[in-house]
Structure formats: C-alpha cells, structure tokens
Amino acid sequence: MGYKERRAKKIATLAEPHLEPGERIQTGFMTIKGSGIFTSPAEWFVVTDRAILIVGRREVQRLPRDFWFGKPTGLYHMIELDRTYKVHRQWHQEVIAADEALRGKQNPDAPAADKH
C-alpha cells in the first residue's frame, strides 16, 4: 500500500464512526500543534459529500460545506475557524483537493485515494 493510500485509509478510519448513512468521504487532511521539530497531530479535517468534519481526539465538529480553506502557501497554511488550525505543507495538495470538492470540481464517484 502506497503513501497516498495509507493516508486515505487513515482518514476513512477516523471519519467512519461519524458519518451519516450513505455519506461519502471526498478527501481530508491533518492539522498540527506546535512548530518546528516540536509538532504533533491535532485534528483531522474530512470533507464529505454532505459536510466538513473536524475530528479531534475528544470531539467531532460537523460544519456545513459553505467554507473554503484557501490556497495553501508557505510551510504552514493557517485556517481560521473557531481557532487557528495549522496545516503542514505535506498536506497542501489535500487542502487544494478539499476546496475543489467543496466547489464541486471533483468526480464524486472517484475513490478517496484518487483525489489526492
């Protein structure tokens, strides 16, 4: 299993308990806490065909699909919601894919692993 497939599987595993019946994952990415070499995973953003999920260790937020993450730049892309979320550049392609999914530009029948 390749790197992209492992990432897609991790996203699916984390999101599955929080999906509504028939809801489909389109893409997702991880945010981090800290900076430099002292970073740790924080939350996972998962874009589905119905909502945006923010999956944390203790809670899950379900947001409407009326948000765009913006074009990622630099080492960390900042997303401003209830607080600032940092996305490392290794996830920038997934942030772009999430915005495309939210704008309806992706093929909804393509498997999540093909969308990265």
Backbone as a printed PyTorch tensor [residue, N CA C, xyz], in Angstrom:
tensor([[[  0.8530,  -1.1740,   0.0000],
         [  0.0000,   0.0000,   0.0000],
         [  0.8970,   1.2340,   0.0000]],

        [[  0.6380,   2.1460,  -0.9170],
         [  1.4420,   3.3500,  -1.0330],
         [  1.0810,   4.4090,  -0.0020]],

        [[  1.8830,   5.4560,  -0.0140],
         [  1.7260,   6.5510,   0.9400],
         [  0.3440,   7.1910,   0.8470]],

        [[ -0.1110,   7.5020,  -0.3620],
         [ -1.4220,   8.1320,  -0.5330],
         [ -2.5510,   7.2170,  -0.0760]],

        [[ -2.4090,   5.9500,  -0.3460],
         [ -3.4380,   5.0000,   0.0720],
         [ -3.4970,   4.8800,   1.5950]],

        [[ -2.3340,   4.8930,   2.2460],
         [ -2.3000,   4.8390,   3.7130],
         [ -2.9500,   6.0800,   4.3210]],

        [[ -2.6960,   7.2320,   3.7160],
         [ -3.3060,   8.4680,   4.2090],
         [ -4.8270,   8.4050,   4.0490]],

        [[ -5.2890,   7.9600,   2.8910],
         [ -6.7340,   7.8590,   2.6400],
         [ -7.3790,   6.8720,   3.6050]],

        [[ -6.6870,   5.7610,   3.8820],
         [ -7.2220,   4.7680,   4.8140],
         [ -7.3200,   5.3450,   6.2280]],

        [[ -6.3110,   6.0950,   6.6540],
         [ -6.3210,   6.7230,   7.9790],
         [ -7.5030,   7.6870,   8.0990]],

        [[ -7.7210,   8.5020,   7.0780],
         [ -8.8360,   9.4520,   7.0750],
         [-10.1590,   8.7080,   7.1660]],

        [[-10.3030,   7.6520,   6.3680],
         [-11.5470,   6.8760,   6.3760],
         [-11.7850,   6.2290,   7.7340]],

        [[-10.7460,   5.6940,   8.3480],
         [-10.8680,   5.0500,   9.6570],
         [-11.3140,   6.0440,  10.7300]],

        [[-10.7420,   7.2340,  10.7120],
         [-11.1010,   8.2420,  11.7100],
         [-12.5130,   8.7910,  11.5000]],

        [[-12.9060,   8.9530,  10.2510],
         [-14.1950,   9.5850,   9.9530],
         [-15.3730,   8.6210,  10.0180]],

        [[-15.1490,   7.3570,   9.7340],
         [-16.2460,   6.3890,   9.5990],
         [-17.2620,   6.3980,  10.7470]],

        [[-16.8410,   6.4220,  12.0010],
         [-17.8340,   6.4020,  13.0820],
         [-18.7260,   7.6470,  13.1260]],

        [[-18.3360,   8.6930,  12.4170],
         [-19.0470,   9.9630,  12.4900],
         [-19.8470,  10.2790,  11.2190]],

        [[-19.8340,   9.3620,  10.2680],
         [-20.5550,   9.5790,   9.0170],
         [-22.0210,   9.2120,   9.1640]],

        [[-22.8660,   9.9490,   8.4740],
         [-24.2810,   9.6100,   8.4040],
         [-24.4490,   8.4830,   7.3960]],

        [[-25.5560,   7.7370,   7.4600],
         [-25.7750,   6.6690,   6.4760],
         [-25.7050,   7.2010,   5.0460]],

        [[-24.9020,   6.5520,   4.2280],
         [-24.7570,   6.9310,   2.8260],
         [-23.8120,   8.0900,   2.5660]],

        [[-23.2890,   8.7150,   3.6040],
         [-22.3660,   9.8480,   3.4280],
         [-21.0260,   9.3240,   2.9270]],

        [[-20.4170,  10.0580,   1.9890],
         [-19.1740,   9.6140,   1.3650],
         [-18.0460,  10.6110,   1.5910]],

        [[-16.8740,  10.0970,   1.9060],
         [-15.6800,  10.9160,   2.0920],
         [-15.1600,  11.3340,   0.7280]],

        [[-14.7970,  12.6160,   0.6100],
         [-14.1900,  13.1010,  -0.6220],
         [-12.6820,  13.2740,  -0.4630]],

        [[-12.2480,  13.8390,   0.6340],
         [-10.8180,  13.9950,   0.9140],
         [-10.6460,  14.4390,   2.3590]],

        [[ -9.4180,  14.5880,   2.7840],
         [ -9.1560,  15.0500,   4.1370],
         [ -7.6850,  15.3610,   4.3370]],

        [[ -7.3960,  15.9880,   5.4740],
         [ -6.0100,  16.3330,   5.7950],
         [ -5.8670,  16.5110,   7.3000]],

        [[ -4.6070,  16.4870,   7.7480],
         [ -4.2990,  16.5840,   9.1630],
         [ -3.8050,  17.9940,   9.4980]],

        [[ -4.1910,  18.4830,  10.6740],
         [ -3.6240,  19.7210,  11.1980],
         [ -2.6520,  19.3610,  12.3150]],

        [[ -1.8190,  20.3310,  12.6870],
         [ -0.8130,  20.0610,  13.7070],
         [ -0.8430,  21.1210,  14.7990]],

        [[ -0.2470,  20.7580,  15.9320],
         [  0.0110,  21.6860,  17.0340],
         [  1.5150,  21.8360,  17.1470]],

        [[  1.9500,  22.9640,  17.6380],
         [  3.3760,  23.1910,  17.8400],
         [  4.0240,  23.7830,  16.6050]],

        [[  5.3670,  23.8260,  16.6180],
         [  6.1090,  24.3460,  15.4720],
         [  7.5000,  23.7210,  15.4480]],

        [[  8.1500,  23.8770,  14.3090],
         [  9.4900,  23.3210,  14.1520],
         [  9.4850,  21.8100,  14.3240]],

        [[ 10.4510,  21.2940,  15.0760],
         [ 10.5230,  19.8490,  15.2900],
         [  9.5900,  19.3880,  16.4020]],

        [[  8.9670,  20.3310,  17.0840],
         [  8.0800,  20.0060,  18.2010],
         [  6.6160,  20.0980,  17.7780]],

        [[  6.2370,  19.3070,  16.8020],
         [  4.8480,  19.2990,  16.3450],
         [  4.2140,  17.9570,  16.6690]],

        [[  2.8930,  17.9810,  16.7780],
         [  2.1510,  16.7480,  16.9830],
         [  0.8100,  16.8730,  16.2620]],

        [[  0.2480,  15.7360,  15.8570],
         [ -1.0560,  15.7890,  15.1910],
         [ -2.1020,  16.4040,  16.1130]],

        [[ -2.9890,  17.1750,  15.5270],
         [ -4.0630,  17.7950,  16.3070],
         [ -5.4020,  17.2300,  15.8420]],

        [[ -5.9830,  17.8150,  14.8190],
         [ -7.2750,  17.3640,  14.3060],
         [ -7.1390,  16.9480,  12.8500]],

        [[ -8.1410,  16.2200,  12.4020],
         [ -8.2480,  15.8220,  11.0050],
         [ -9.4750,  16.5080,  10.4150]],

        [[ -9.3030,  17.1610,   9.2790],
         [-10.4150,  17.7340,   8.5320],
         [-10.8150,  16.7180,   7.4800]],

        [[-12.0960,  16.4030,   7.4130],
         [-12.6020,  15.4390,   6.4390],
         [-13.7470,  16.1050,   5.6910]],

        [[-13.6120,  16.1870,   4.3740],
         [-14.6680,  16.7460,   3.5390],
         [-15.4790,  15.5860,   2.9830]],

        [[-16.7750,  15.6290,   3.2500],
         [-17.6710,  14.5990,   2.7280],
         [-18.6080,  15.2410,   1.7100]],

        [[-19.4530,  14.4250,   1.1260],
         [-20.4180,  14.9650,   0.1730],
         [-21.5190,  15.7640,   0.8590]],

        [[-21.5340,  15.7910,   2.2040],
         [-22.5820,  16.4990,   2.9510],
         [-22.0650,  17.5580,   3.9230]],

        [[-20.8240,  17.4290,   4.3770],
         [-20.3430,  18.3060,   5.4530],
         [-18.8220,  18.3440,   5.4870]],

        [[-18.3230,  19.1780,   6.3820],
         [-16.9100,  19.1830,   6.7450],
         [-16.8620,  18.6910,   8.1890]],

        [[-16.0860,  17.6390,   8.4190],
         [-15.9180,  17.1180,   9.7780],
         [-14.5470,  17.5340,  10.2990]],

        [[-14.5070,  17.9650,  11.5410],
         [-13.2340,  18.1930,  12.2160],
         [-13.1730,  17.1480,  13.3170]],

        [[-12.3010,  16.1600,  13.1130],
         [-12.2210,  15.0260,  14.0260],
         [-11.0270,  15.2320,  14.9470]],

        [[-11.3220,  15.4390,  16.2260],
         [-10.2860,  15.6020,  17.2360],
         [-10.2100,  14.3630,  18.1090]],

        [[ -9.3670,  14.4040,  19.0900],
         [ -9.2180,  13.2510,  19.9870],
         [-10.4500,  13.0410,  20.8490]],

        [[-11.0850,  14.1260,  21.2630],
         [-12.2130,  14.0130,  22.1870],
         [-13.5550,  14.4050,  21.5910]],

        [[-13.5390,  15.1300,  20.4980],
         [-14.8070,  15.5900,  19.9520],
         [-14.7550,  15.6810,  18.4310]],

        [[-15.9340,  15.7640,  17.8470],
         [-16.0720,  15.9040,  16.4020],
         [-17.0230,  17.0650,  16.1380]],

        [[-16.6190,  17.9400,  15.2480],
         [-17.4820,  19.0330,  14.8220],
         [-17.9640,  18.7330,  13.4110]],

        [[-19.2180,  19.0200,  13.1480],
         [-19.7930,  18.8720,  11.8130],
         [-20.1680,  20.2680,  11.3460]],

        [[-19.5240,  20.7100,  10.2580],
         [-19.7540,  22.0440,   9.7170],
         [-20.4050,  21.9540,   8.3440]],

        [[-21.1360,  22.9870,   7.9410],
         [-21.6960,  22.9950,   6.5920],
         [-20.5840,  23.1320,   5.5470]],

        [[-20.9050,  22.7980,   4.3200],
         [-19.9240,  22.8440,   3.2270],
         [-19.7740,  24.2470,   2.6370]],

        [[-20.1000,  25.2720,   3.3640],
         [-20.0270,  26.6300,   2.8310],
         [-18.7210,  27.3340,   3.1990]],

        [[-17.6690,  26.5840,   3.4410],
         [-16.3730,  27.1300,   3.8340],
         [-15.3350,  26.6940,   2.8170]],

        [[-14.3840,  27.5690,   2.5230],
         [-13.2430,  27.2200,   1.6850],
         [-11.9790,  27.4240,   2.4890]],

        [[-11.0220,  26.5660,   2.2850],
         [ -9.7930,  26.5850,   3.0700],
         [ -8.7650,  27.5720,   2.5490]],

        [[ -8.8650,  27.9780,   1.3010],
         [ -7.9300,  28.9330,   0.7240],
         [ -6.7020,  28.2560,   0.1570]],

        [[ -5.9970,  28.9870,  -0.7010],
         [ -4.8000,  28.4430,  -1.3510],
         [ -3.6560,  28.3480,  -0.3390]],

        [[ -3.1550,  27.1420,  -0.1110],
         [ -2.0740,  26.9890,   0.8660],
         [ -0.7520,  27.5280,   0.3340]],

        [[ -0.0190,  28.2030,   1.2020],
         [  1.3030,  28.7240,   0.8660],
         [  2.2180,  28.5450,   2.0740]],

        [[  3.4960,  28.5700,   1.8300],
         [  4.4780,  28.5030,   2.9100],
         [  4.5580,  27.1410,   3.5760]],

        [[  5.3170,  27.0860,   4.6400],
         [  5.5000,  25.8390,   5.3710],
         [  4.2050,  25.3980,   6.0550]],

        [[  3.4710,  26.3690,   6.6290],
         [  2.2120,  26.0720,   7.2950],
         [  1.1030,  26.9350,   6.7050]],

        [[ -0.0030,  26.3050,   6.3690],
         [ -1.1950,  27.0230,   5.9210],
         [ -2.0980,  27.1910,   7.1360]],

        [[ -2.5740,  28.4030,   7.3550],
         [ -3.4290,  28.6800,   8.5090],
         [ -4.8940,  28.7130,   8.0830]],

        [[ -5.7290,  28.0250,   8.8410],
         [ -7.1700,  28.0230,   8.6220],
         [ -7.8160,  28.6370,   9.8580]],

        [[ -8.5790,  29.6870,   9.6450],
         [ -9.2280,  30.3900,  10.7550],
         [-10.6850,  29.9590,  10.8600]],

        [[-11.0150,  29.3000,  11.9380],
         [-12.4060,  28.9460,  12.2410],
         [-12.6630,  29.3570,  13.6820]],

        [[-13.0240,  28.4190,  14.5280],
         [-13.1910,  28.7190,  15.9460],
         [-11.8510,  29.0370,  16.5980]],

        [[-10.7860,  28.6420,  15.9510],
         [ -9.4080,  28.9460,  16.3390],
         [ -8.5540,  28.7910,  15.0900]],

        [[ -7.2600,  28.9660,  15.2140],
         [ -6.3650,  28.8080,  14.0740],
         [ -5.8790,  27.3690,  14.0030]],

        [[ -6.0400,  26.7660,  12.8320],
         [ -5.5580,  25.4140,  12.5690],
         [ -4.3680,  25.5230,  11.6170]],

        [[ -3.2980,  24.7700,  11.8880],
         [ -2.1100,  24.8000,  11.0400],
         [ -2.0170,  23.5020,  10.2370]],

        [[ -1.7690,  23.6590,   8.9440],
         [ -1.6240,  22.5140,   8.0500],
         [ -0.2150,  22.5610,   7.4530]],

        [[  0.5690,  21.5230,   7.7000],
         [  1.9250,  21.4470,   7.1600],
         [  1.8680,  21.2940,   5.6430]],

        [[  2.8960,  21.7670,   4.9770],
         [  2.9170,  21.7560,   3.5090],
         [  2.7740,  20.3590,   2.9020]],

        [[  3.1040,  19.3070,   3.6490],
         [  2.9360,  17.9590,   3.1040],
         [  1.4610,  17.6420,   2.8190]],

        [[  0.5320,  18.4170,   3.4060],
         [ -0.8990,  18.2090,   3.2030],
         [ -1.5130,  19.2550,   2.2710]],

        [[ -0.7170,  20.1330,   1.6890],
         [ -1.2650,  21.2020,   0.8500],
         [ -2.0740,  20.6720,  -0.3360]],

        [[ -1.6620,  19.5820,  -0.9520],
         [ -2.4430,  19.0310,  -2.0790],
         [ -3.8330,  18.6040,  -1.6250]],

        [[ -3.9250,  18.0800,  -0.4150],
         [ -5.2270,  17.6760,   0.1050],
         [ -6.1060,  18.8870,   0.4230]],

        [[ -5.4900,  19.9840,   0.8760],
         [ -6.2500,  21.2190,   1.1100],
         [ -6.8270,  21.7210,  -0.2120]],

        [[ -6.0150,  21.6930,  -1.2590],
         [ -6.4840,  22.1010,  -2.5920],
         [ -7.6050,  21.1770,  -3.0460]],

        [[ -7.4330,  19.8680,  -2.8450],
         [ -8.4760,  18.8980,  -3.2200],
         [ -9.7610,  19.1410,  -2.4300]],

        [[ -9.6260,  19.5260,  -1.1600],
         [-10.8070,  19.8010,  -0.3400],
         [-11.5760,  20.9950,  -0.8900]],

        [[-10.8650,  22.0550,  -1.2540],
         [-11.5460,  23.2160,  -1.8410],
         [-12.2100,  22.8540,  -3.1630]],

        [[-11.5460,  22.0370,  -3.9670],
         [-12.1480,  21.6000,  -5.2320],
         [-13.4080,  20.7800,  -4.9790]],

        [[-13.3610,  19.9150,  -3.9830],
         [-14.5410,  19.1090,  -3.6430],
         [-15.6810,  20.0040,  -3.1660]],

        [[-15.3550,  21.0140,  -2.3610],
         [-16.3760,  21.9240,  -1.8500],
         [-16.9830,  22.7740,  -2.9620]],

        [[-16.2150,  22.9980,  -4.0170],
         [-16.7170,  23.7560,  -5.1610],
         [-17.3670,  22.8390,  -6.2030]],

        [[-17.3280,  21.5280,  -5.9500],
         [-17.9590,  20.5830,  -6.8640],
         [-17.1560,  20.2600,  -8.0960]],

        [[-15.8210,  20.4410,  -8.0520],
         [-14.9910,  20.2000,  -9.2270],
         [-14.4520,  18.7790,  -9.3190]],

        [[-14.6380,  17.9860,  -8.2810],
         [-14.1120,  16.6230,  -8.3150],
         [-15.1990,  15.6500,  -8.7220]],

        [[-14.7710,  14.5260,  -9.2710],
         [-15.6730,  13.4520,  -9.6350],
         [-16.1580,  12.7790,  -8.3530]],

        [[-17.4510,  12.8730,  -8.0450],
         [-17.9350,  12.2970,  -6.7910],
         [-17.8410,  10.7770,  -6.7380]],

        [[-17.6510,  10.1080,  -7.8870],
         [-17.5640,   8.6560,  -7.9080],
         [-16.1300,   8.1390,  -7.7900]],

        [[-15.1500,   9.0460,  -7.8060],
         [-13.7550,   8.6100,  -7.6980],
         [-13.4520,   8.2190,  -6.2570]],

        [[-12.6820,   7.1370,  -6.0470],
         [-12.3400,   6.7440,  -4.6810],
         [-11.5010,   7.8230,  -4.0120]],

        [[-11.5720,   7.9120,  -2.6910],
         [-10.8760,   8.9570,  -1.9420],
         [ -9.3830,   8.9600,  -2.2300]],

        [[ -8.7650,   7.7890,  -2.4080],
         [ -7.3190,   7.7230,  -2.6450],
         [ -6.9290,   8.3790,  -3.9630]],

        [[ -7.8250,   8.4160,  -4.9430],
         [ -7.5180,   9.0170,  -6.2350],
         [ -7.6400,  10.5300,  -6.2020]],

        [[ -8.1100,  11.0900,  -5.1380],
         [ -8.3810,  12.5130,  -5.0840],
         [ -7.2440,  13.2950,  -4.4730]],

        [[ -6.1260,  12.6740,  -4.2040],
         [ -5.0170,  13.3860,  -3.5620],
         [ -3.9920,  13.7400,  -4.5840]]])
